[in-house]
Amino acid sequence: MSGERDPRTVADVTGHGVEVLVVTGHNRRTFEELMAMVREEEVDVLLVEDNANDAEFALRALRKATVTPRVLHVDDGARALDYLFCQGEFAQRPPHARPSVVLLDLKLPKIDGLEVLRRIKEDPRTRDIPVVVLTSSKEPRDIEACYQNRANSYVVKPVNFEAFTRAMGDLARYWMEINQAPMPGSGS
């Protein structure tokens, strides 16, 4: 990875090797340091996006938002579920430290976005976490399938960076400032 990441980005879990170097703020972190950070920090936004360019655009856009979300970026559906259900590399994460919103791409490796959505919304521990499908698909069957699986919102990624930045800022403001979410475990 090149360049500097904003310190509000908690972690970017997208490495494909044994040792993952992650840039958060001005520091490079090993995978073990990264996992310690994730265990200690609450995450506002779980960004599930396998396309590196789309993820970087989303992170840049979130940084420009008026809110200052702490973002965890994972690059496949399996990692997203591991994070949400405190499994695998995230087994030590406290279950109460849940994201305010999940931004979920549909076309993901390992486990596709629709299956991730289905599992989130079927489980009583996670069903009340808002899931915004953020995808390039305008296919009516994708939109219908997502809402049938209880997506909270379906947003087609704008192609233009300025429009994408505005959309991400609007999403962040809505889900982190305007929306009133139930308390975890409140029976919703």
Helices and strands as residue ranges (DSSP letters): E 9-13, E 22-24, E 27-29, H 31-40, E 45-48, H 52-64, E 71-74, H 77-84, G 88-90, E 101-104, H 113-122, E 131-135, H 140-148, E 153-156, H 161-173, I 174-178
